[in-house]
């Protein structure tokens, strides 16, 4: 993936986390990404690439990390988590699908896990719909359209310390790679 720009953009919705200055909660991050996704001028300003995801960093609330991301048809993230960060994302244009696991994984000390039955969750997120999540949330996000781009807004707090990437074969989840911030910024 190549980023269209290394510059940050200030999203027009208020970026304050709370009056008290406390760390933003998942609910506050969800409110931010929803308001930001409703900014049609910002969403339409994202350059879209027909072959790879594009993204621009935004100023998130309360010191959070936020991104506006473009998804060409048929693209996805693969299975991953956001380590100790909480987060939220909302589809701003098009439709995204999220597959997730309803289980908390150990934070370290493993390479392969056998998942129990009934841990899979699936949701479709059309434009205007999103979700918040807690620490260690394992998921993959996909644009399953064969013809239309999707655009989404994401926010994480604290700013992502790392991303763990996984492969999945049936009930086996395998840790494949750990990415540091310098790998995506």
C-alpha positions as CSV (number, residue, x, y, z in Angstrom):
1,X,0.0,0.0,0.0
2,X,1.2,3.4,-0.7
3,X,-0.1,6.5,1.0
4,X,-1.2,9.4,-1.2
5,X,0.2,11.9,1.2
6,X,2.2,12.0,4.4
7,X,0.4,15.1,5.6
8,X,-2.2,15.2,8.3
9,X,-5.6,16.7,7.6
10,X,-7.7,18.3,10.2
11,X,-11.1,16.8,10.0
12,X,-13.9,19.5,10.3
13,X,-15.8,17.8,13.1
14,X,-14.8,18.7,16.6
15,X,-11.8,16.6,17.6
16,X,-12.1,17.1,21.4
17,X,-12.2,13.9,23.3
18,X,-14.0,15.2,26.3
19,X,-14.3,18.2,28.5
20,X,-12.0,16.7,31.1
21,X,-9.2,16.0,28.7
22,X,-9.3,12.2,29.6
23,X,-8.3,9.6,27.0
24,X,-11.1,9.2,24.4
25,X,-13.4,6.2,25.0
26,X,-14.4,3.8,22.2
27,X,-17.8,5.5,22.2
28,X,-16.2,8.9,21.7
29,X,-14.0,7.5,18.9
30,X,-17.1,6.1,17.3
31,X,-18.8,9.5,17.5
32,X,-15.8,11.2,15.9
33,X,-15.5,8.7,13.0
34,X,-19.3,9.0,12.3
35,X,-19.1,12.8,12.3
36,X,-16.0,12.8,10.1
37,X,-17.5,10.2,7.7
38,X,-20.4,12.6,7.2
39,X,-18.1,15.3,5.9
40,X,-18.7,14.7,2.2
41,X,-16.0,17.3,1.2
42,X,-13.3,15.5,3.2
43,X,-14.4,12.1,2.0
44,X,-14.4,13.1,-1.7
45,X,-10.9,14.7,-1.3
46,X,-9.3,11.3,-0.8
47,X,-7.4,10.2,-3.9
48,X,-8.6,6.7,-4.9
49,X,-6.2,4.2,-6.5
50,X,-7.8,1.4,-8.6
51,X,-5.3,-1.2,-7.3
52,X,-4.4,-0.5,-3.7
53,X,-5.7,1.0,-0.6
54,X,-5.0,4.7,0.0
55,X,-5.0,6.6,3.2
56,X,-4.5,10.0,4.8
57,X,-3.8,10.6,8.4
58,X,-6.3,12.8,10.2
59,X,-6.2,14.7,13.5
60,X,-8.2,12.5,15.9
61,X,-9.7,13.5,19.3
62,X,-7.7,13.5,22.5
63,X,-4.4,12.5,20.9
64,X,-5.9,9.6,19.0
65,X,-4.6,8.3,15.7
66,X,-7.2,8.7,12.9
67,X,-7.2,7.7,9.2
68,X,-9.3,8.3,6.1
69,X,-9.0,5.1,4.0
70,X,-9.9,4.3,0.4
71,X,-10.7,0.7,-0.5
72,X,-10.6,-0.4,-4.2
73,X,-13.0,-3.2,-5.2
74,X,-12.0,-6.6,-3.8
75,X,-9.5,-5.4,-1.2
76,X,-9.1,-6.1,2.5
77,X,-6.9,-5.9,5.5
78,X,-6.4,-9.6,6.3
79,X,-6.7,-10.7,9.9
80,X,-5.1,-8.4,12.4
81,X,-5.5,-6.7,15.8
82,X,-4.5,-3.2,17.1
83,X,-2.7,-4.4,20.3
84,X,-3.5,-2.3,23.3
85,X,-5.5,0.3,21.4
86,X,-9.2,0.8,21.5
87,X,-10.8,2.0,18.3
88,X,-13.7,2.7,16.0
89,X,-14.4,2.9,12.3
90,X,-17.3,3.9,10.1
91,X,-18.0,3.4,6.4
92,X,-18.2,6.8,4.7
93,X,-18.9,5.6,1.1
94,X,-19.7,2.2,-0.3
95,X,-20.0,-0.8,1.9
96,X,-17.5,-2.8,4.0
97,X,-17.7,-6.2,5.7
98,X,-16.1,-7.0,9.0
99,X,-15.2,-10.5,10.1
100,X,-14.2,-10.7,13.7
101,X,-13.5,-13.1,16.5
102,X,-15.5,-13.0,19.7
103,X,-12.6,-14.1,21.9
104,X,-9.7,-12.3,23.5
105,X,-6.4,-13.6,22.4
106,X,-3.3,-13.8,24.6
107,X,-1.2,-10.8,24.1
108,X,2.1,-12.7,23.7
109,X,3.7,-16.1,24.0
110,X,2.0,-17.9,21.1
111,X,2.4,-18.5,17.4
112,X,-0.6,-20.7,16.6
113,X,-4.0,-21.0,18.3
114,X,-6.9,-23.4,17.7
115,X,-10.1,-21.4,17.8
116,X,-13.2,-22.7,19.5
117,X,-16.4,-23.1,17.6
118,X,-18.9,-20.2,17.5
119,X,-16.3,-17.4,17.9
120,X,-16.8,-16.0,14.3
121,X,-18.8,-12.8,13.9
122,X,-19.7,-11.1,10.7
123,X,-21.3,-7.7,10.0
124,X,-21.9,-5.6,6.9
125,X,-21.4,-1.9,7.3
126,X,-23.0,0.3,4.6
127,X,-22.2,4.0,4.4
128,X,-23.0,5.7,7.7
129,X,-22.6,2.6,9.8
130,X,-19.7,1.8,12.0
131,X,-18.6,0.1,15.2
132,X,-16.3,0.6,18.2
133,X,-14.1,-2.1,19.7
134,X,-11.8,-2.7,22.7
135,X,-8.3,-3.8,23.1
136,X,-7.1,-7.0,21.3
137,X,-10.0,-6.9,18.9
138,X,-9.1,-9.4,16.0
139,X,-10.8,-8.8,12.7
140,X,-10.5,-8.4,9.0
141,X,-12.2,-5.6,6.9
142,X,-13.1,-6.2,3.3
143,X,-14.6,-4.3,0.4
144,X,-16.3,-7.2,-1.3
145,X,-17.7,-5.1,-4.2
146,X,-16.4,-6.0,-7.6
147,X,-17.1,-2.5,-9.0
148,X,-17.2,0.2,-6.3
149,X,-14.6,1.8,-4.1
150,X,-15.4,2.2,-0.4
151,X,-14.1,4.9,1.9
152,X,-13.9,4.7,5.7
153,X,-12.7,6.7,8.8
154,X,-10.8,5.0,11.6
155,X,-9.6,6.2,15.0
156,X,-7.4,4.5,17.6
157,X,-6.3,5.3,21.1
158,X,-3.6,5.2,22.2
159,X,-2.0,5.7,18.8
160,X,-1.2,2.3,17.4
161,X,1.9,0.8,19.1
162,X,1.9,-2.1,16.7
163,X,-0.4,-4.3,14.5
164,X,-0.2,-8.1,14.7
165,X,-1.1,-9.8,11.4
166,X,-2.5,-13.3,11.3
167,X,-3.3,-16.0,8.8
168,X,-6.3,-18.2,9.3
169,X,-7.0,-21.7,8.0
170,X,-10.3,-23.1,9.3
171,X,-10.0,-23.0,13.1
172,X,-6.2,-22.3,13.2
173,X,-5.0,-18.8,13.7
174,X,-1.3,-18.2,13.2
175,X,0.7,-15.1,14.1
176,X,2.6,-14.1,10.9
177,X,4.0,-10.7,11.4
178,X,4.2,-7.8,13.9
179,X,4.3,-4.3,12.3
180,X,5.6,-1.2,14.0
181,X,4.3,2.3,13.3
182,X,7.2,3.1,10.9
183,X,5.8,0.3,8.7
184,X,2.6,2.2,7.9
185,X,3.3,5.9,8.5
